[in-house]
Amino acid sequence: MVLALKIVLLIASIILIISILLQSSNSAGLSGSIGGGAEQLFGKKRSSGYDAILSKIATVTAILFIVISIVMVAVE
């Protein structure tokens, strides 16, 4: 049981790392953080293409990672 959880945790962590690294950045340094505040305030929509899919994959694998980590601590 623990070995299977460790394998799933390893796969989830690799997918999470890859999906985060493949996403395009939202800002360009300090100037992007100043100008990006207005975009967050007024709700700029994300593109419905590649970045949206990567964002959903990252969200699902992050939740999976957290749940499996909690289960592994509870089992041991």
C-alpha positions as CSV (number, residue, x, y, z in Angstrom):
1,M,0.0,0.0,0.0
2,V,2.7,2.5,1.0
3,L,4.8,1.5,-2.0
4,A,1.9,2.1,-4.4
5,L,1.3,5.5,-2.8
6,K,5.0,6.4,-3.1
7,I,4.9,5.5,-6.8
8,V,1.7,7.6,-7.4
9,L,3.2,10.5,-5.4
10,L,6.4,10.3,-7.5
11,I,4.4,10.4,-10.8
12,A,2.2,13.2,-9.5
13,S,5.2,15.3,-8.5
14,I,6.9,14.8,-11.9
15,I,3.7,15.8,-13.7
16,L,3.3,18.8,-11.4
17,I,6.8,20.0,-12.0
18,I,6.6,19.6,-15.8
19,S,3.2,21.3,-16.0
20,I,4.4,24.3,-14.0
21,L,7.6,24.7,-15.9
22,L,5.8,24.6,-19.3
23,Q,3.4,27.4,-18.4
24,S,4.1,30.9,-19.7
25,S,5.0,33.5,-17.2
26,N,2.4,36.1,-16.3
27,S,4.7,39.1,-15.7
28,A,8.1,40.3,-16.8
29,G,9.9,41.1,-13.5
30,L,9.2,44.2,-11.4
31,S,7.5,46.2,-14.1
32,G,5.1,43.3,-14.7
33,S,4.2,43.2,-11.0
34,I,3.3,46.9,-11.0
35,G,1.3,46.7,-14.2
36,G,-0.1,43.2,-13.5
37,G,-1.9,44.4,-10.4
38,A,-4.5,46.2,-12.5
39,E,-5.0,43.2,-14.7
40,Q,-5.7,41.1,-11.6
41,L,-8.0,43.7,-10.2
42,F,-10.1,44.0,-13.3
43,G,-10.0,40.3,-14.1
44,K,-8.1,39.6,-17.3
45,K,-9.3,36.3,-18.7
46,R,-6.9,33.5,-19.4
47,S,-6.6,32.1,-22.8
48,S,-8.6,28.9,-23.3
49,G,-5.8,27.1,-25.0
50,Y,-2.5,25.6,-24.0
51,D,-2.0,27.6,-20.8
52,A,-5.5,26.8,-19.5
53,I,-5.0,23.1,-20.0
54,L,-1.6,23.3,-18.2
55,S,-3.2,25.3,-15.4
56,K,-5.9,22.6,-14.9
57,I,-3.3,19.8,-14.9
58,A,-1.2,21.7,-12.4
59,T,-4.2,22.2,-10.1
60,V,-5.4,18.6,-10.2
61,T,-1.9,17.2,-9.6
62,A,-1.2,19.6,-6.8
63,I,-4.4,18.5,-5.0
64,L,-3.5,14.9,-5.7
65,F,0.0,15.5,-4.3
66,I,-1.4,17.0,-1.1
67,V,-4.0,14.3,-0.5
68,I,-1.5,11.5,-1.1
69,S,1.0,13.1,1.2
70,I,-1.6,13.4,4.0
71,V,-2.7,9.8,3.5
72,M,0.9,8.6,3.6
73,V,1.5,10.4,6.9
74,A,-1.7,8.9,8.3
75,V,-0.9,5.4,7.2
76,E,2.7,5.3,8.6
